[in-house]
């Protein structure tokens, strides 16, 4: 007992005090760290609670999970209505006595959302109704790895030859040819002219040749005499002088016709220029006749169309 109660030496006492002082400092530091963590946790909880309360205040009263677009529309409307008093006040100051716009309320927003939803449903229904028609017009489905077959074209045979330069060339051989048929107008029969001219045109057509023999005025004279249109043979030799002789000696008159195809059947057509021999022919039902038959009139200048009335 006496040994335990004896005072400690000075060195041991100093060492014990230093050890106890270090332990106290460590405990104080640990307590400070706990206090700082507690304060940080408290501040975080306050921030989270504030954010939750603000979100609840801005959130809509009810959620429509069936139509997600309705909720987004309400959120947009609420944000606009939160700013609408300021914008309304500014517009009232600038507009003066004009009527102020009505603020958007929740009821109007909901009605607008339902109208949009109905319009979207109608649009989807219409698109679904139109889809079968589109599928009917679509191209037929082809199996994979199948190449499309091109339309067959008609093959032509070719004829090869050498030209003047010695080069070999080839041209397609045409086996069938369809010429374009040219249809000329038929001549009309005028009841005012002498009917014996029709007989003269028929006689000239019967005596005419396939090709010209340069005796057109001679054959027309013979046809007029055979039909009885004139009682004597004209004395002029050149065809260009036939018009003057027929008018002055045999009672012919010039008709107001400038187109040879418009000349009536039996009329006499005179062509020529002062320096040429000229040409004379009679108009038939389907052509022109002198010493030869032709479907087309002469290419010489037309001096006039003459007939006996």
C-alpha positions in Angstrom: 0.0 0.0 0.0 2.7 2.4 0.8 4.4 1.6 -2.4 1.3 2.5 -4.4 0.8 5.9 -2.7 4.3 7.1 -3.3 4.6 10.1 -5.5 5.8 9.6 -9.1 9.0 10.9 -10.2 9.0 14.2 -12.1 9.9 12.8 -15.5 7.1 10.3 -15.5 4.6 12.9 -14.4 5.6 15.2 -17.3 5.2 12.4 -19.8 1.8 11.5 -18.5 0.6 15.1 -18.8 1.8 15.4 -22.4 0.0 12.1 -23.3 -3.3 13.3 -21.7 -3.0 16.7 -23.5 -2.7 15.0 -27.0 -5.7 12.8 -26.4 -7.8 15.8 -25.5 -6.8 17.7 -28.7 -7.6 14.6 -30.8 -11.1 14.4 -29.2 -11.8 18.1 -29.9 -10.9 17.7 -33.5 -13.1 14.7 -33.9 -16.1 16.6 -32.3 -15.5 19.5 -34.7 -15.7 17.2 -37.7 -18.9 15.7 -36.5 -20.4 19.2 -36.0 -19.5 20.3 -39.6 -21.0 17.1 -41.0 -24.2 17.7 -39.1 -24.5 21.2 -40.4 -23.9 20.1 -44.0 -26.6 17.5 -43.6 -29.0 20.0 -42.2 -28.4 22.5 -45.1 -28.9 19.7 -47.7 -32.1 18.6 -46.1 -33.4 22.2 -46.2 -32.5 22.6 -49.9 -34.2 19.3 -50.8 -37.3 20.2 -48.8 -37.5 23.7 -50.4 -37.2 22.2 -53.9 -39.8 19.6 -53.2 -42.3 22.2 -51.9 -41.7 24.4 -55.0 -42.2 21.5 -57.3 -45.4 20.6 -55.5 -46.6 24.2 -55.9 -45.8 24.2 -59.7 -47.2 20.7 -60.3 -50.7 20.3 -61.7 -53.6 19.4 -59.5 -54.2 16.1 -61.3 -52.2 14.0 -63.7 -53.7 12.4 -66.8 -51.5 9.3 -67.6 -53.7 8.3 -70.5 -52.8 11.4 -72.5 -49.3 12.5 -71.7 -49.5 15.5 -74.0 -52.2 17.0 -71.7 -49.8 17.4 -68.8 -47.2 19.1 -70.9 -49.8 21.5 -72.2 -50.9 22.4 -68.7 -47.4 23.1 -67.6 -46.8 25.4 -70.4 -50.0 27.2 -69.7 -49.2 27.6 -66.0 -45.8 29.2 -66.9 -47.5 31.6 -69.2 -50.1 32.5 -66.7 -47.5 33.2 -64.1 -46.0 35.9 -66.4 -49.3 37.0 -67.8 -50.1 39.8 -65.2 -46.9 41.7 -66.0 -47.5 41.4 -69.8 -51.1 42.4 -69.4 -50.1 45.5 -67.4 -47.6 46.6 -70.0 -50.1 46.1 -72.8 -52.7 48.0 -70.9 -50.3 51.0 -70.5 -49.4 51.0 -74.2 -52.8 50.1 -75.7 -54.9 52.7 -73.8 -58.6 52.2 -74.2 -58.3 49.1 -76.3 -59.8 45.8 -75.0 -57.4 43.8 -72.9 -56.7 40.1 -73.9 -58.3 37.6 -71.6 -55.9 35.6 -69.4 -55.6 31.9 -70.1 -57.2 29.9 -67.3 -57.0 26.3 -66.4 -60.4 25.5 -67.8 -59.5 27.1 -71.2 -56.2 25.2 -71.1 -58.0 21.9 -70.4 -60.6 22.5 -73.2 -57.8 23.4 -75.6 -55.9 20.2 -74.6 -59.0 18.1 -75.2 -59.6 19.7 -78.6 -56.0 19.0 -79.6 -56.4 15.4 -78.4 -59.6 14.9 -80.4 -58.0 16.5 -83.5 -55.0 14.2 -83.1 -57.3 11.1 -82.8 -59.2 12.2 -85.9 -56.0 12.6 -87.8 -54.8 9.2 -86.8 -58.1 7.7 -87.8 -58.0 9.4 -91.2 -54.5 8.2 -91.8 -55.4 4.7 -90.8 -58.4 4.9 -93.2 -56.2 6.0 -96.0 -53.5 3.4 -95.5 -55.4 0.5 -97.2 -55.7 2.6 -100.4 -52.0 3.2 -100.3 -51.2 -0.4 -99.9 -53.3 -1.3 -102.9 -51.3 1.1 -105.1 -48.0 -0.2 -103.8 -45.6 -2.2 -106.0 -45.9 -6.0 -105.8 -43.5 -7.5 -103.3 -40.7 -9.4 -105.0 -38.7 -12.1 -103.3 -35.1 -11.3 -102.4 -32.2 -12.0 -104.7 -34.5 -11.6 -107.7 -33.5 -9.3 -110.5 -36.1 -7.3 -112.4 -36.5 -8.4 -116.0 -36.4 -5.7 -118.6 -38.9 -5.5 -121.4 -38.0 -7.3 -124.5 -37.3 -5.1 -127.5 -37.8 -6.0 -131.1 -34.6 -7.1 -132.8 -33.6 -5.7 -136.2 -31.4 -7.3 -138.8 -28.5 -5.2 -140.1 -26.9 -4.9 -143.5 -23.1 -4.4 -143.5 -21.2 -2.7 -146.3 -18.1 -0.6 -146.9 -18.4 3.1 -147.7 -16.2 5.1 -150.2 -13.5 5.5 -147.5 -13.3 1.8 -147.0 -14.9 1.8 -143.5 -17.4 -0.9 -142.7 -20.9 0.4 -141.8 -24.2 -1.2 -141.0 -27.8 -0.1 -141.3 -31.0 -1.7 -140.1 -33.1 -3.6 -142.7 -36.7 -2.4 -142.9 -39.0 -5.3 -143.7 -42.2 -3.3 -143.6 -43.0 0.2 -144.8 -46.2 2.1 -144.2 -46.3 5.3 -146.2 -48.4 8.1 -145.0 -51.4 8.4 -147.3 -51.9 11.9 -148.5 -55.6 12.8 -149.0 -56.4 15.6 -151.4 -59.8 17.4 -151.4 -62.4 16.4 -154.0 -63.7 19.0 -156.4 -67.2 20.2 -156.2 -69.8 20.4 -159.0 -71.0 23.9 -159.6 -74.5 23.9 -161.2 -74.0 27.4 -162.6 -71.4 26.4 -165.2 -72.1 24.6 -168.4 -72.7 20.8 -167.9 -70.8 20.1 -171.1 -67.6 21.0 -169.3 -68.1 17.9 -167.0 -68.3 15.8 -170.2 -65.1 17.5 -171.5 -63.2 16.6 -168.3 -64.3 13.0 -168.6 -63.2 12.8 -172.2 -59.8 14.3 -171.4 -59.3 11.8 -168.5 -60.1 8.9 -170.8 -57.5 10.1 -173.5 -54.8 11.2 -171.0 -51.5 9.3 -170.5 -49.6 8.5 -167.4 -46.9 11.0 -168.1 -46.7 14.3 -169.9 -46.0 14.6 -173.7 -45.8 18.4 -173.7 -49.1 18.6 -175.6 -51.5 19.8 -172.8 -53.2 22.6 -174.8 -53.8 20.3 -177.8 -55.5 17.6 -175.6 -57.7 20.2 -173.9 -58.8 21.6 -177.3 -59.8 18.1 -178.5 -61.8 17.4 -175.3 -63.6 20.8 -175.5 -64.5 20.1 -179.2 -65.6 16.5 -178.5 -67.9 17.6 -175.7 -69.4 20.5 -177.7 -68.3 23.3 -175.4 -66.7 25.1 -178.4 -67.7 24.9 -182.1 -64.3 25.5 -183.6 -60.7 24.7 -182.8 -58.7 27.5 -181.1 -55.8 28.9 -183.1 -53.4 29.8 -180.4 -50.3 27.5 -180.0 -49.0 28.5 -176.5 -50.8 27.3 -173.4 -50.4 30.7 -171.7 -52.5 32.3 -174.5 -55.5 29.9 -173.9 -57.1 32.2 -171.3 -57.3 35.3 -173.6 -58.7 33.2 -176.5 -61.3 31.4 -174.5 -62.6 34.6 -173.0 -62.6 36.7 -176.2 -63.8 34.1 -178.8 -65.8 31.4 -176.9 -67.6 33.1 -174.1 -65.6 31.8 -171.1 -65.5 33.9 -167.9 -62.9 34.0 -165.2 -64.0 32.6 -161.8 -63.1 34.2 -158.5 -60.9 31.2 -157.5 -57.2 31.4 -156.6 -56.8 27.8 -155.2 -56.6 25.1 -157.8 -58.1 22.6 -155.4 -61.2 24.9 -155.0 -61.9 25.0 -158.8 -65.2 23.3 -159.8 -65.3 20.1 -161.9 -64.9 20.9 -165.6 -63.2 24.3 -165.2 -60.1 25.2 -167.3 -57.0 26.2 -165.3 -54.3 28.2 -167.1 -50.7 28.6 -165.8 -47.7 30.5 -167.0 -45.6 33.6 -167.1 -44.9 36.1 -170.0 -41.6 34.3 -170.7 -42.8 30.7 -170.5 -44.9 28.4 -172.6 -47.4 27.8 -169.8 -49.8 24.9 -169.0 -53.5 24.2 -169.4 -55.5 21.5 -167.6 -59.1 20.6 -166.7 -60.3 20.0 -163.1 -61.7 16.5 -162.5 -63.4 15.0 -159.5 -60.2 13.7 -157.9 -57.4 15.5 -159.7 -56.3 17.4 -162.8 -56.0 16.2 -166.5 -54.5 17.5 -169.7 -52.3 15.1 -171.8 -51.6 13.3 -168.6 -53.4 12.6 -165.3 -52.2 14.1 -161.9 -53.5 14.2 -158.4 -51.8 17.6 -157.8 -52.0 20.9 -159.8 -49.1 22.3 -161.8 -46.4 24.2 -159.8 -46.4 27.1 -162.3 -48.0 30.4 -161.4 -51.8 30.3 -161.8 -53.1 32.8 -164.3 -56.8 32.1 -163.6 -59.6 29.6 -163.5 -62.1 29.9 -166.4 -65.5 28.3 -167.2 -68.5 28.8 -169.5 -71.7 29.7 -167.6 
